[in-house]
Amino acid sequence: MPAPPTPDTVILIDICRKDYSFSVIDSSFSRLLNNVACPACGSVNRFSRHGSYYKYHYFSRVRILRVRCRNCERTHALMPAFSLPGTSIGTEEAEEYLLARAQGTGRTTASAILRGVSVSDRYPKQLDRMFFKAVAQAKALFAESVDLQPAPMEWVQSLVGEEERPLWSLNRYCLAQGYNCICFCRASIIRFSSATAGSVSSHNRGSPVRPQGRVGS
């Protein structure tokens, strides 16, 4: 499968790795997205299948379904919660590492979770930089929402009202505010049309039921 075009945006699907099945997503996406609004234009129930592509989740490949909004013609990748956009690592492991760093844990100790899934020793430093960049961008976008002074992780938690899943929650918040996911989509920040329905967002409606606890890997 070819790689997705850079302009593709994301619809978040709250599902853990062990429950993810591309064939199930592919065959039931209409039901899955029932009453879900297009993040770009706010239209509801206007999605059609638009192919698929593979992305890496560590050393395995995960097939991702793409859908197109028949109203605005924007395409969206149905991104499962366990896979961090723009990376090959898991959302949960990245969050655990970043939360430990925010609590003052040294990089070597905090990155044990990443070494456990065979991530390069050099990657944690890159992840720190990616997170700081995302927070700087978020502060520029949402400067009036919360005090800008707290440390990056504390600022994110204050903005989204969620302590356990900061990256997932920040991406959901961005979608709700009319922006593409900021952690860590490779495309430049995409501001959707002002016509986007602010009261209906794709990140918290129509998702499969999430098992108890945090997202699995």
C-alpha positions, 0 to 999 in steps of 0.5 A, a space after each residue: 500500500 502507498 504511504 498516505 498523502 501528507 495533507 491527510 488528517 486524523 480521526 482518532 479511534 479509541 481502541 487498544 492494540 489487542 482489540 484492533 483488527 483492520 478487517 473489522 474496521 474496514 467492514 464496519 467503518 460506516 457504523 463506527 463513524 455513525 454520527 461522527 462529524 468530519 473534523 474539517 467541515 462538521 458534516 455528519 455521516 458523509 464518509 466513504 472508504 478511501 483506501 488504506 496504508 500501512 504504518 509501523 507500530 514498533 517493528 510490526 506494520 499496522 494497516 490504517 483505513 482512510 476515509 473521505 468526507 463526501 461533503 468537503 472531500 478531505 481524507 482522514 486516517 482512522 488512527 487507533 489510540 495505541 499508535 502515536 501519529 507521526 511515529 512508529 512507537 506506542 502512545 502509552 509508552 510515549 506518555 509513560 516516558 514523558 510523564 516520568 520526565 515531567 516528574 523529574 525522572 532522569 532520561 535514562 531511568 524514564 526511558 526504560 519503558 521504551 528500551 523494553 520495546 527495543 526503541 533506540 537509545 537516542 530516541 527518548 531525547 528526540 521524543 522530548 524535543 517533539 513534545 516540547 515543540 508540540 506544546 510550544 505550538 499548542 501554546 501559540 494556538 490556545 494562549 488564551 485558554 490557560 496560564 502559559 507559565 506552568 511546565 510543558 506537561 503541567 500546561 497540557 494537563 491543565 488545558 485538557 483536564 486529563 493527567 493520564 493520557 496527555 498526548 491522546 487528550 491533546 490531540 483530541 482537544 486540537 480536533 475539537 478546536 478545529 485543528 489537526 492532531 498536534 502530537 505528532 502529525 508530520 504535516 504542518 498544523 492544519 486549521 480547518 474551516 471556520 464552518 467546522 461544527 464546534 459542538 460535534 467532534 470526531 474524537 469522542 463520538 462513535 469510537 469502539 468501547 475502550 476496555 477498562 484501564 489505559 490504552 494497551 499496546 
